[in-house]
Amino acid sequence: MGGAARLSAPRALVLWAALGAAAHIGPAPDPEDWWSYKDNLQGNFVPAWSLCAVGKRQSPVDVELKRALYDPFLPPLRLSTGGEKLRGTLYNTGRHVSFLPAPRPVVNVSGGPLLYSHRLSELRLLFGARDGAGSEHQINHQGFSAEVQLIHFNQELYGNLSAASRSPNGLAILSFFVNVAGSSNSFLSRLLSRDTITRISYKNDAYFLQDLSLELLFPESFGFVTYQGSLSTPPCSETVTWILIDRALNITSLQMHSLRLLSQNPPSQIFQSLSGNGRPLQPLAHRALRGNRDPRHPERRCRGPNYRLHVDGAPHGR
């Protein structure tokens, strides 16, 4: 399936060791401590976030591919940018790296399990303190070094992300897994270049980027698995169609090192790495998993237009 890596976690976990000499470092937060249902300032349980604790369709999950139902009628994914380059603001939120696209051009995704066109609202990057453990979702009990999430809202039914997140068929999140390797995905290379990433070293730092080609984030060919779940941050609204791309992307060890040097705090406070910023796994329970690849024949390659991203209506992908 092109030059993209197969969806498999690395066998060796490379320990995080290079940061100690770079800064005064506090320990990376444990996911259970970092991710909570409480107000950070008061430490009190937030009633509006109760779904995080009692919901039955929560995310992320561990996806066992053998449980995925093969659906040959799932159409390919489609991306529309109006023929324009993407631009927007890269932002250190103190919890994760976020890219917020400018109002124009409007970027839409459709196809796959989506019945409506969904507008891109945010690109979110989550990563770990060590290689092979940083993604929110897992595949066959294996994690990845990072996870890139494209968060969209249903623009045909709702006027904005907030309204969509509270409503049926409101949100769609495309998720890409990331491994550390000797090469790098070209789109991620722009986001993680030294000149760019050093501009968001501390919480609330932001940097404007332009001339981005979002289609370069996608592998040349790929399949996907989809399920119904929730936002993986409060208020954990169960209105999300998750689409997990089954070909992992690569970034270099230097790019991952640069990510781990980002601080969750302002420069006046102790350095604590932004790594380890995902929510713990949630039970899949009896939810259905659907995919456009037949798990009974994993050796078969993804060939043809159904396994390529269709950009701006082009019939045969990019």
N, C-alpha and C positions, 0 to 999 in steps of 0.2 A: 504494500500500500504506500507507494512513494517512498520518500526518504524519512518519513516520520517514524519515531520509535514505537514499538508495540506497547500495548497497555500492560506493562509489568513493572513492579517495583524493583529497584536495584537490590541485589542480593546482599551487598555489604552496606552497613550503616556507617557513614563517615562522621566521627564525633566532631562537634564544634569546638575548635581549639585555638583558632587564630585571632580571636577577638580580645583576649585578655590583655595583651600589651597595647591595644589601641585606645582604651578608654577606661574610666572608672566604671565597672560593670556591676550591676545588680543581677541576681539570678533571673533567667527567663521565666515568665509566669507559667505555672501549671494551668493547663486548659480549664480544669475544674474551678480554679481560683479566678482566672481571667474572665471566663464566660459565666455570668450569673444572671439571675432574674431580679437582682436587687438594684436599687438606685445607688450609684457610686458614691454620692455625697452623704446620703443619710444611712445607707446600709439597710434600708427597710424594703420589705417585699412590695413590689409594685402591682396593684390589682389588675391594671391594664395588661400586664404581661403574664397573667395566670395561665394562658394557653401554653406557654413554654413548659410548664410543669405538668399539665393535665392533658395536653393535646395528644391525639392518637395518630396524627400524620405529620410527625416532626422530622426535621432534617438537621444534619446530614445522616446518611445511612451507609452501612456496608452492603455493597451490591454483590451478590453471588450470581455470576453470569449463568450458571446452570438453571437458575430460577427464572431467567428472562424468557418471556414468551416471544417467539419470533413472529413478527407482523410484517408480511411481505407487502402490505398496502401502505406502509408509512412512506410518504413522499420525501424527497430530499429537502434539506434546509436551504432557504433562500435569504440572501442578504441584499438590502437596497440602501444605497448611499446617495442616490441622485447623481452618481458619477463624480462626486466631490470627495476630497480628502478629509479625513477626520481631524478635528482639533478640539482642544479642551485643556483642563487643568489637572495636573498630577498633584496629589495631595496626601500628606501624612496626617491621618486622622487621630493618631495615638493608639489606634487599634489595628489598623491595616493600611496598606497602600491603596489609594482610590484614584481612579481617573474619571473625571466628570466631563462628559462631552459638552461642547458649546451648543446653543440652541439650533444652530445651523452648521452643517447639514443635518437633517433628520436621518437617523440610521434605524432601519427596521429589519426585523427578522420574522420569517414566516416558514411554513412548511413543517415537515416532521409531524409531531403530534399536535401542533398548534392549529386551532380553527380560525384564529384571527391574526392580524398583523400586530406585532409588539415592537414598541419603540425603545431603543437603548437609553437607559438612564444612568448607568454606572458600570465601570469595569473595576472589579475588586480583586486584589492579589493577596493571598494568604500563604504563609510559608513557615517552615519549621526551623528549629535550632540545630537539627542534624539532617543529613540527607536521608531520604526515604521515609520521613515522618514530618509532614507539614500540611498535607491536604486534609480538608474536612471529610470528604467522602473517601471510602476505601473500596477497592475492587478485589473480591475473593480474599478478604482479610488482609490485604496489603495496602499500605499507604504510599504516598508520593512526596517528593520534596516540597512541592507547592501546588496550589490550585488557583486557577484564574477563573473568575465568575463574571459573566456578562449578564447584568440584571436589566430586564425589560419590563415595561408595563403595557397592558392591552389598550392601545390607543383608539381602537374602534369602539370600545364600550365605555372607556373612562377617560377623564380629562387630565389626570396626572398620576404619579406614582402612589401618592398617599391614598387616593380614592380607590385605585386598583388593588392595593395591598389588602384592603378590607372587603374585597368583593370576589365573587366566583369568577374563575377564568381570568384572574386579574394580572398575574405575573408569570413570566417565563425567565428561567435562568439557565444559560448555557455554561457548562462547566468543562474546563480543560485541565488535565493533569500535567504536571511538569516534573521532569527528571533533570538531574545534574549530569552533564556529559561534556564532550570536547567541543561541541558546536552549539549554536543557539538559534532559536526561532527568530526570524528577521524582525517581526513586529515587537517581540519582547526585547530585542537588542536595542531598539529605539527607546523604549521605556526605561531600560536598565543601564543605559550608557553611563559612564562615569560623570560626564558633564551634567546629565539629567538627575541621576539618583542622589548626587551630593547636594542638590538644591532642596531636597526634602529630608534632611538629616534628622530634624526634630519635629515634635508634635506641632501641628498647625502650619508647617512650612508648605508652600505651594509653588508650582512652576508651570507655566503655560507651554503647551506643545502644539505643533501643527504639522500638516502634511503627513498624516499617518494613514496607512492603508490597512484598514481593519481586516480585509480578506486575507492578508498575509499571516494573521494569527492562526488560521485554520490549516490543518494538514492538507496535503494535496488530495488525499482520499481518506475516507474514514467512515465508520459506522457510529451508531449511538444507542444508548439505553435511556429510557425515559420512565419517570414515575411521578406520582402526585405527592407533594410534600409541603414544606413550610419555609419561611425565611429562617435563616440560621442565626439571626440576631433578633432581640426583642423588637416587636411584640410577638414574634414567632407565628405570624398569620399563616394559616394553612390554605393558601391561595396560589401556590407556586407549582407550575409544571417544570420539573427539572429535566434537562437534557444533558446527559453525560457523554462527552465525545470519547470514543474508544481508542484513540491514538494519542499517546502522550507527546507533549512538546519537550524540547530541550532548552536549557540555559547552561552557561558555563559555570564552573566553580567560582570564578572571580565575580560573576554577576550575583551569584547566591551569597557570597561573602559580603558584597556591597549591601544587599538587602538586610543581612543580619547586623549591619552596622547602623541601621536606622533605629532611632530611639522612640519609645512610646511617651517620653517626657519632653518638656521644654529644655533648652540648654542650661538653664539655671538649676535643674534638678539632676539627681543621680541618673546615669545612663542605664536604661533597661531595654534590652533588645525588643524590637517589634515582632520577633519570631514567636512561634507557638500561639498564634492568634486565632485558631479555629475553635468551633464548638465541638464538644465531645459527640461521639456517635449516638444516634437515637434508634430505638427498635423499628425495624421495617414492618414487623407484625404481618398482617395478611394483605398488605398492599401489592398490587400487580406491578411487575417490571415488564416493559415491552422493549424490543429492540429490532433494528432493521437488518441484523445479521443472524444467521441460523446458528445457535450455540452447539447444535449437533455436528456441525462441520466447521470448527474453528480454523481449520487449515485453509479454507477457501479464501482467496483474496477478494477484497472489495473492488470490483471492476464496474465501469459504466457510470452513467450520469447520476444514478441514485446514490452513489457514494462520493459525490463531489459537491462542494458548495456552489450553488447557483447565485451569481452576482448580477443584480440589476436585470433579472429576467433572461440572462444568457442561457441558452438551452443546454450547453455542455460545460457548465462550470466556468472556472476562471480562464 
